[in-house]
């Protein structure tokens, strides 16, 4: 997980934390809205943020963003939102794997699965992933986002319990679903694993010292799927929550 270069020659994929409680939409009684956007960013290879971080399996850093599920996260996929050029079945396969990487504590550190979180796929839905208001559904789907935004996760917390989480993936990007088929593209599995981490209550850790962790603020680059595998800090955080 630590061997490849951080970035392609000129392009980095930055995941910048934007967790907030926006006015008006944030509080319904005791319900708070949290959200995070994955933002595309161009940075030079000499950026201080790209200094060698600790190896993922040695790095214990983690951040708990707010809330945990006290029941199974039951989610649906808006398959009709899948962009042209990406098969719906393939998109679903990778999205399922992203959730599975979190709940099954998938890692290359030799650490056993001690995470009790669970997720269940309910099938396709016509509902949209909505970051403006709750609708009682946990939906993953593609939609138009700002040109520099890869994905967005929104989750609602009531008295410490997450009660809903939606994930929006930018339909304007060409997504890679396998390393063999990647052509200088972001890896959907790495992004989806990161977003699923948010959906289960995980926050970001800093890139400079913790850049090999799944929940770091920057992906390892195009055609790089290393962060689909959890690092030690990711595992410790999930184990504290679940």
Steps between C-alpha positions, in 0.01 A plus 500: 500500500795734544714443194353702217546870442254740656389657175510489127741762359270799545173397656402429857163396635431694817225415744446821694282481810194720496315376805246752617159563646357738238238746615136418427559142380720389787279451800159334519439482873812318616603382153824638358621480141868427422650498153830454323603558139777325310666772296730469199810713544809561289816513707871493411704194589711723724201592716574463874179298521672228301786438743528131578234409757514212745430153357129418524550197723712699748279809515246509784346838411121523479222751544140434598282753322173467685261217573483126435242258369315309771345273239583366156552763230245398237575669170369517145655588166352745251617294203333724243743777598805304379679704232542379143810289453470336840292183527244512779592151615868593517430822690288305748769235543756763596261693725420177687871434534555848644246435774644153551851638544372696800271248670736208436805699611687409179870566552847376413632546854410151616247642748186287548154642447390643834252749355137421583350747249267345244353611168229346284421574137123541450502523121443771244300812575359800319581720799787743467787541746399826663720729706230762551247305701437159652267254332556192715711325235875439473572545132813482287481650154667709234407860441638823364736665745744786464775415252761466775288282730547123474236397752304621800372325812228638724396338827250593767563443869245492782618464859825340387338256256526528122148471360561558130796526259497583129793485259511701177762414236581746222361378167734733314808286563618197307534242776731199503365185660806277448871573498539310174246721330613829653602776260622788720169501692399515865424157645136470599575242770753720682262797495200287601690342791593845626141622468364188670739577784326836540159331482603291803618804698868530411663840443818603322861482616774729372678417176858598579548249782214257431466493123500120465181460703164462327358796690788735414410816315665402172479190285820337381433604140332383182509125430595441863271288714714465812264698721219252434689294761478635854804607699556452870353836602190439287453166675552641848245774436239257372567265791439786745170577331395137450 
